[in-house]
Amino acid sequence: MWAQLGGEPAAVARTEDAVANGVPVKLYWPEGEGPHPVLIWIHGGGWVLGSAAASDATARDLSGLAGYLVVSVDYRLAPEHPFPAAVEDVMAVAKWVSGEIGALGGDITRTAVGGDSAGGNLSAVLANELPGTFTLQALVYPATDLTHPFPSYEENGEGLMLTKDALAWFQGHYLGEDVDPKDPRVSPLHADAATLAAAPPALVITAGYDPLRDEGEAYAQRLREAGVAVEQVRYEGQIHGFFSMPAAIPEAREAIDRVASALRRARA
C-alpha cells in the first residue's frame, strides 16, 4: 500500500544496504559528485511498525530532490524491543555517521536529521541528545508529548488514519508500564529550556486533522521561545500519514518539496 501511495520517487544515483554500529540502514546517494550533505531519516510507525523499506520512496525523494546522502534507519521495534531501544539505535547510527560517512562520500559538517510521526519523535530526541551535530531537524507530524494533553487529541481521535485507541496501543508496546512518559527521551516537549536552546533549526509540519497536531505545534513554539529558528507549517485539510501519500494527495508532494527545500538551504 505504501509503495503505491508513494508513487514514482525522484531518481537517485545508487543505493546500498549497510550496518551502522549494529543497526541496519539503507543508504541513498544523489546524482552528482560528492561529498554530499547527509540526512539521517527515521521512519514512522508508532515505534512498532514501519521499516526503511516501507519509507523507500520518501528516502529517494529527499535524496534526489535535496541532493543528500540519505541514511534511512531500521531501528529496533517494540514490543520485542521497547524504549529505549529505538533511541539507542538512532544514537548508534548518528555516531556511525560521524565516523564513517566521510569515506562513503558524505560531508559530516553538513548533517541533518528528520522523520515522520514516531520518526519525528526520535529525530527531535536525537537532536536534543547530540547538540551541535545537525544543521536542521525536519519533523513531520512528530509525537512530542506522550501524555497528549492537547485539544487535537480529542478532536481528531476517532475515525481518521490515527486514532486515540491506536496511539494507546502503540505507546503501550513502546513504553511498557515503568517508563515515565514525561522523560525527555520519550517526550521531547518536556526537555528543559537549556537543551532546547542548543537545538538546531527546525522545520515542523503538522496536519489539521491529526491528533498529534497540537503537540507538534507546541514543540515548534517551545523551540522558538528557546531562540531556535523554526518554520512551522500546518496542512489544514490533511490527516496523519499524508506525507507518505504523494501519489494520492497533491499536498503530500508539496510537503515533500518543502522539506527538500529546507534541506537545500541547510546545506549551504
C-alpha positions, -999 to 999 in steps of 0.1 A, spaced: 0 0 0 27 25 10 47 17 -22 16 25 -43 7 57 -24 43 68 -25 42 70 -63 72 73 -86 100 88 -65 129 110 -76 159 94 -92 190 86 -71 224 75 -83 226 43 -63 215 26 -30 232 2 -7 223 -17 24 247 -14 53 251 -19 91 258 11 112 272 1 147 249 -30 146 219 -12 132 206 -19 96 205 11 74 199 18 37 220 44 20 209 66 -9 233 86 -30 221 116 -51 233 123 -86 264 144 -89 299 145 -74 303 145 -36 310 150 -9 272 152 -2 254 166 28 239 138 49 204 132 61 196 107 88 160 97 80 139 79 107 107 62 96 73 64 114 50 36 125 44 42 162 77 26 172 60 -7 164 55 -8 127 74 5 96 108 0 81 134 16 59 119 -5 30 84 9 36 98 45 35 119 39 4 100 64 -18 104 91 8 141 85 12 146 85 -26 126 118 -29 146 135 -2 179 123 -16 171 132 -52 153 165 -46 176 178 -19 209 163 -31 216 145 2 232 112 10 203 97 30 209 72 58 175 55 64 174 38 97 159 4 105 158 8 143 145 -20 165 108 -21 171 85 -27 201 71 -47 217 101 -70 213 124 -40 218 107 -14 239 121 20 249 149 29 250 160 5 222 149 28 193 167 58 209 198 37 214 197 26 177 194 61 163 221 73 186 243 45 174 236 54 137 244 90 143 278 81 159 285 58 129 277 86 105 301 109 123 329 84 120 323 66 87 302 87 63 332 107 50 346 75 34 313 69 17 311 104 1 292 122 29 301 156 44 299 152 82 299 190 86 265 192 69 243 166 86 206 169 91 181 146 108 144 141 101 115 117 103 77 114 104 55 106 133 74 83 157 104 91 134 98 128 141 98 120 178 131 101 175 146 129 154 138 155 180 152 133 207 184 127 187 188 165 180 185 172 217 208 144 228 236 155 203 237 193 204 258 209 177 256 179 154 228 188 130 222 217 106 184 210 105 157 189 122 128 181 99 99 169 120 68 157 101 37 155 124 60 144 153 48 129 186 64 152 212 43 147 244 31 111 250 8 124 278 -12 141 249 -28 170 270 -40 189 239 -74 195 223 -65 179 190 -60 146 207 -98 146 215 -109 165 184 -92 142 159 -91 110 180 -116 89 161 -124 79 126 -92 90 109 -59 74 100 -45 77 135 -69 73 165 -66 76 203 -70 38 206 -42 33 181 -20 57 200 -26 39 232 -18 6 215 15 19 201 25 36 233 17 6 254 40 -15 234 68 11 232 68 23 268 55 -7 289 44 1 324 75 15 341 86 44 318 77 80 326 60 95 295 75 128 305 111 116 301 125 140 275 139 110 256 102 99 253 85 133 251 109 160 238 84 187 246 94 181 283 131 188 276 145 217 296 150 252 282 188 249 280 185 217 260 161 232 235 182 264 232 210 242 218 188 225 193 193 230 155 169 250 133 137 232 127 110 226 101 78 213 118 50 200 96 16 193 111 -18 182 98 -51 198 106 -70 165 113 -42 148 132 -45 140 170 -8 149 172 -13 184 156 -12 205 188 18 188 204 38 192 172 29 229 171 36 233 209 71 219 203 77 244 175 66 271 199 89 259 227 118 259 202 110 294 192 108 306 228 143 290 233 157 311 205 157 284 177 149 293 141 116 275 133 95 271 102 61 256 112 35 247 86 1 232 91 -16 215 62 -52 222 73 -71 196 54 -48 167 59 -46 136 82 -18 119 99 2 99 74 -4 121 44 33 129 38 38 93 26 10 95 0 21 118 -28 6 96 -55 -29 102 -39 -26 136 -22 -11 166 -40 -3 184 -8 19 155 2 41 163 -28 41 200 -17 52 189 18 80 167 5 92 196 -17 91 219 14 113 195 33 137 192 4 138 230 1 147 233 38 174 207 34 189 226 4 190 258 24 206 240 54 234 226 33 245 260 20 
